């Protein structure tokens, strides 16, 4: 019992001699926000890698870099251009939750002032199974417009068939 009393006295003496300052609560908020984003990004990368495995993608993509380092929104469609996956950060760009757009076509983001020539160039590239890059005027869920840089490409499986299309997107000024 004396050992515990001596330990407690020594610990008390030690901690009282230290200058310990705590972090302000607001720093916890910043950390929590960043931590949540990191968790979402890693969950998205896991889901994308799972999709790649299921569809037997022939070429591994640098999904970690595109999503985590460059903060792109990633949208994957099937070969008929129906959305099968969208990263969670799409909500920040256009107000849609990923589950709201699954099964729909990316055309849903276009509207009355979307350039028809740009849309036709993208359609042609997709039809010809070629990569493309464009800036297109898209619309958010609330109806406001934004310019969206899109870099898209077909994804082939190990048998040489197009199984998906992937688009890396980012809002631009």
DRENGUDREN-436329 format. One record per residue: residue in three letters; x, y, z of N, C-alpha, C in turn. Coordinates in steps of 0.001 Angstrom, whole numbers, padded with zeros to 6 digits, always signed. Example, Ala and Ser with C-alpha at 12.3 -4.5 7.8 and 13.67 -1.06 7.14 Angstrom:
2
ALA+013190-005690+007800+012300-004500+007800+013200-003300+007800SER+012850-002250+007080+013670-001060+007140+012900+000030+007870
end
This chain:
173
UNK+000808-001178+000000+000000+000000+000000+000868+001265+000000UNK+001994+001200+000676+002900+002339+000706+003437+002659-000692UNK+003623+001597-001489+004119+001799-002853+003149+002649-003673UNK+001839+002392-003511+000824+003153-004250+000827+004608-003787UNK+000928+004837-002469+000968+006206-001949+002197+006935-002476UNK+003337+006244-002490+004561+006859-003005+004439+007170-004498UNK+003830+006256-005240+003636+006473-006677+002724+007668-006905UNK+001609+007703-006184+000669+008810-006341+001338+010145-006014UNK+002121+010169-004944+002814+011402-004549+003832+011805-005609UNK+004564+010825-006146+005562+011119-007183+004880+011604-008461UNK+003775+010961-008853+003045+011371-010059+002493+012776-009876UNK+001923+013049-008712+001368+014377-008436+002461+015446-008533UNK+003602+015154-007934+004723+016091-007964+005193+016321-009406UNK+005292+015240-010188+005751+015352-011573+004780+016194-012403UNK+003482+015865-012371+002506+016576-013202+002351+018034-012798UNK+002513+018324-011540+002441+019724-011097+003648+020522-011574UNK+004770+019857-011834+005960+020571-012285+005940+020824-013805UNK+005043+020177-014511+004978+020303-015964+004055+021441-016379UNK+004403+022052-017491+003517+023043-018083+002807+022324-019226UNK+001591+021948-018969+000825+021203-019972-000293+022099-020466UNK-000298+022313-021753-001386+023112-022309-002197+022228-023251UNK-003462+022418-023209-004330+021615-024064-004580+022349-025374UNK-004994+021612-026349-005353+022211-027632-006727+022836-027530UNK-006941+023932-028207-008280+024522-028182-009283+023585-028873UNK-010507+023633-028427-011528+022750-028975-011713+022929-030477UNK-011518+024130-030979-011721+024363-032418-010753+023528-033254UNK-009548+023268-032748-008604+022439-033505-009132+021022-033638UNK-009889+020563-032660-010498+019239-032753-011502+019214-033897UNK-012240+020331-034075-013215+020405-035159-012524+020303-036514UNK-011392+021006-036683-010658+020928-037942-010171+019506-038192UNK-009623+018909-037150-009132+017544-037284-010267+016590-037623UNK-011396+016728-036962-012534+015832-037199-013036+015966-038626UNK-013113+017185-039138-013558+017400-040519-012594+016746-041487UNK-011306+016958-041293-010304+016344-042167-010350+014824-042055UNK-010487+014326-040845-010542+012886-040622-011752+012269-041322UNK-012898+012939-041270-014094+012440-041961-013863+012382-043462UNK-013232+013406-044023-012964+013417-045468-012026+012272-045840UNK-010988+012070-045058-010051+010983-045325-010772+009636-045290UNK-011636+009458-044311-012396+008198-044212-013297+008001-045421UNK-013984+009061-045854-014860+008970-047031-014042+008653-048276UNK-012906+009336-048430-012059+009096-049605-011583+007645-049652UNK-011149+007134-048522-010669+005751-048496-011804+004759-048741UNK-012997+005070-048252-014160+004216-048520-014473+004216-050012UNK-014376+005392-050649-014610+005485-052098-013567+004690-052872UNK-012306+004826-052502-011241+004085-053185-011484+002582-053040UNK-011877+002152-051850-012180+000734-051633-013311+000282-052557UNK-014379+001065-052650-015515+000712-053506-015114+000688-054986UNK-014289+001645-055397-013830+001676-056786-012948+000471-057100UNK-012085+000106-056179-011225-001071-056395-012061-002352-056437UNK-013102-002381-055641-014011-003530-055654-014728-003611-057004UNK-015184-002471-057511-015829-002408-058833-014861-002857-059921UNK-013609-002428-059813-012580-002826-060780-012368-004331-060753UNK-012365-004904-059576-012163-006344-059441-013359-007112-060005UNK-014563-006681-059678-015774-007363-060162-015853-007331-061682UNK-015535-006162-062272-015620-006003-063727-014341-006383-064461UNK-013345-006845-063701-012074-007317-064277-011400-006253-065156UNK-011268-005048-064596-010616-003977-065343-009212-004422-065715UNK-008835-004160-066955-007529-004619-067439-006392-003708-066999UNK-006676-002450-066759-005637-001491-066400-005904-000924-065022UNK-004965-001071-064108-005168-000441-062796-005087+001077-062925UNK-005984+001775-062271-006009+003234-062330-005442+003806-061039UNK-004941+005010-061103-004364+005682-059933-005481+006383-059166UNK-006401+005605-058628-007582+006163-057977-007236+006927-056716UNK-006268+006433-055959-005861+007123-054724-005396+008538-055048UNK-004540+008665-056063-004011+009977-056430-005121+010898-056927UNK-005980+010377-057784-007034+011203-058379-008016+011708-057328UNK-008392+010847-056417-009395+011220-055424-008788+011936-054229UNK-007773+011354-053650-007242+011886-052393-006287+013054-052627UNK-005339+012907-053545-004352+013961-053762-004916+015131-054576UNK-005656+014816-055640-006127+015866-056536-007565+016284-056257UNK-008251+015554-055385-009609+015874-054943-010611+015946-056096UNK-010472+015048-057061-011446+014975-058146-012695+014248-057685UNK-013804+014594-058278-015008+013783-058167-014840+012693-059220UNK-015146+011452-058863-015023+010354-059821-016403+009751-060029UNK-016803+009685-061297-018081+009090-061667-017794+007931-062611UNK-018376+006777-062314-018201+005590-063153-019568+005194-063683UNK-019629+004948-064996-020863+004461-065610-020627+003056-066139UNK-021723+002378-066440-021583+001098-067128-021391+001384-068617UNK-021354+000362-069430-021108+000571-070866-022273+001253-071564UNK-023443+001316-070909-024616+002003-071468-024781+003407-070896UNK-023766+003872-070200-023680+005210-069612-024627+005450-068444UNK-025022+004405-067756-025791+004577-066521-024795+004601-065365UNK-024959+005564-064484-024021+005742-063371-024115+004551-062414UNK-022943+003948-062151-022871+002830-061210-022130+003202-059928UNK-021355+004290-059983-020644+004745-058784-020286+006222-058938UNK-020426+006944-057836-019953+008328-057757-019337+008508-056380UNK-018221+009200-056338-017567+009409-055052-018387+010375-054204UNK-018205+010261-052909-019022+011025-051962-018820+012534-052066UNK-017683+012964-052610-017426+014401-052726-018241+015063-053834UNK-019035+014282-054565-019916+014877-055573-020947+015785-054909UNK-021312+015463-053675-022278+016276-052931-021798+017715-052807UNK-020510+017906-052543-019950+019251-052402-019960+020007-053722UNK-019806+019282-054845-019732+019937-056146-021111+020315-056681UNK-022070+019389-056588-023343+019695-057234-024591+019430-056385UNK-024407+019042-055138-025556+018899-054257-026259+017554-054300UNK-025810+016651-055148-026418+015324-055224-025646+014342-054357UNK-026378+013518-053640-025778+012396-052925-025537+011303-053959UNK-024473+010520-053811-024219+009459-054793-025420+008546-055028UNK-026140+008185-053982-027273+007268-054147-028397+007882-054974UNK-028450+009220-055077-029492+009879-055863-029256+009772-057368UNK-028021+009536-057756-027726+009543-059194-027414+008161-059755UNK-027288+007158-058900-027024+005794-059368-028171+005361-060272UNK-027820+004798-061430-028827+004341-062382-029249+005393-063391UNK-028831+006632-063181-029175+007713-064115-027988+007979-065029UNK-028213+008771-066056-027143+009116-066995-026564+010481-066645UNK-025274+010693-066910-024641+011980-066593-025310+013176-067277UNK-026079+012919-068299-026805+013992-068988-027731+014738-068022UNK-028073+014093-066899-028951+014725-065917-028382+016031-065367UNK-027064+016227-065484-026431+017438-064971-026472+018583-065979UNK-026890+018299-067201-026924+019327-068241-028254+020069-068212UNK-028259+021251-068827-029465+022076-068834-029522+022962-070049UNK-030376+023972-069954-030683+024807-071120-029474+025551-071684UNK-028507+025926-070867-027355+026684-071368-026112+025825-071571UNK-026246+024524-071448-025119+023624-071711-024825+023669-073208UNK-023566+023807-073554-023158+023908-074963-023420+022582-075676UNK-024276+022625-076686-024623+021410-077438-023425+020874-078219UNK-022562+021756-078691-021385+021310-079440-020451+020509-078531UNK-020220+021007-077325-019370+020291-076373-019999+018950-076016UNK-021301+018948-075775-022008+017698-075460-021885+016699-076601UNK-021984+017187-077831-021873+016300-079001-020451+015744-079132UNK-019440+016562-078840-018049+016087-078886-017825+014980-077854UNK-018397+015143-076675-018280+014110-075643-019003+012843-076087UNK-020219+012992-076612-020987+011837-077094-020228+011065-078169UNK-019626+011788-079090-018864+011169-080177-017662+010395-079616UNK-016930+011003-078692-015778+010323-078086-016226+009053-077364UNK-017331+009119-076653-017841+007947-075941-018254+006868-076943UNK-018957+007262-077980-019395+006309-079004-018203+005635-079675UNK-017119+006401-079872-015917+005853-080511-014968+005207-079500UNK-015382+005184-078240-014578+004565-077181-013199+005218-077048UNK-013191+006560-077088-011950+007318-076987-011972+008191-075738UNK-010806+008464-075173-010737+009398-074043-011122+010805-074500UNK-011598+011609-073580-011956+012986-073902-011678+013881-072705UNK-011605+015166-072987-011435+016175-071944-012202+017405-072390UNK-013013+017957-071502-013835+019109-071863-014245+019876-070617UNK-014650+021115-070841-015288+021905-069793-016723+022105-070246UNK-017644+021715-069385-019057+021768-069738-019824+022511-068649UNK-020859+023224-069054-021710+023908-068089-022722+022889-067556UNK-022634+022604-066287-023542+021663-065635-024427+022406-064654UNK-025404+021694-064126-026341+022277-063175-026360+021481-061885UNK-026401+022215-060782-026496+021598-059459-027943+021183-059182UNK-028103+020466-058115-029428+020021-057695-030357+021216-057449UNK-029795+022315-056945-030606+023498-056656-030883+024359-057891UNK-030389+023935-059061-030651+024655-060308-029582+025639-060727UNK-028638+025963-059835-027570+026886-060216-026561+026161-061115UNK-025896+026930-061953-024957+026338-062913-023523+026453-062403UNK-022667+025610-062954-021244+025652-062646-020490+025055-063832UNK-019252+025486-064006-018413+024921-065056-017685+023710-064491UNK-017759+022631-065230-017183+021372-064770-016155+020869-065785UNK-014915+020737-065321-013875+020110-066136-014058+018611-066000UNK-014101+017927-067129-014297+016479-067130-013223+015838-067994UNK-012589+014823-067448-011665+013993-068218-012213+012575-068127UNK-012645+012052-069262-013262+010739-069272-012513+009759-070149UNK-012716+008476-069863-012083+007442-070672-012828+006123-070512UNK-012764+005300-071549-013373+003969-071427-012486+003067-070579UNK-013120+002103-069931-012379+001118-069152-012668-000248-069755UNK-011597-000940-070095-011700-002262-070716-011482-003351-069675UNK-012132-004471-069892-011873-005620-069029-010733-006445-069622UNK-010392-007534-068980-009261-008350-069420-009529-009054-070748UNK-010787-009023-071200-011149-009634-072478-011184-008611-073612UNK-010845-007343-073304-010817-006298-074324-012159-005636-074582UNK-013138-005877-073719-014464-005286-073880-014583-004040-073000UNK-015286-003029-073502-015552-001849-072678-016623-002228-071660UNK-016282-002128-070387-017236-002474-069326-017716-001256-068549UNK-016902-000214-068530-017254+001010-067813-016638+002206-068510UNK-017132+003380-068129-016488+004639-068466-016213+005313-067123UNK-015085+005988-067039-014756+006708-065813-014530+008170-066168UNK-015017+009033-065299-014838+010480-065497-014277+011083-064220UNK-013222+011850-064386-012644+012632-063296-013173+014043-063491UNK-013757+014610-062467-014423+015909-062611-013995+016873-061513UNK-014020+018160-061864-013701+019190-060886-014371+020488-061331UNK-014913+021203-060367-015498+022499-060684-014363+023482-060990UNK-014536+024266-062057-013521+025250-062447-014179+026621-062573UNK-013343+027647-062503-013850+029029-062592-014039+029463-064013
end
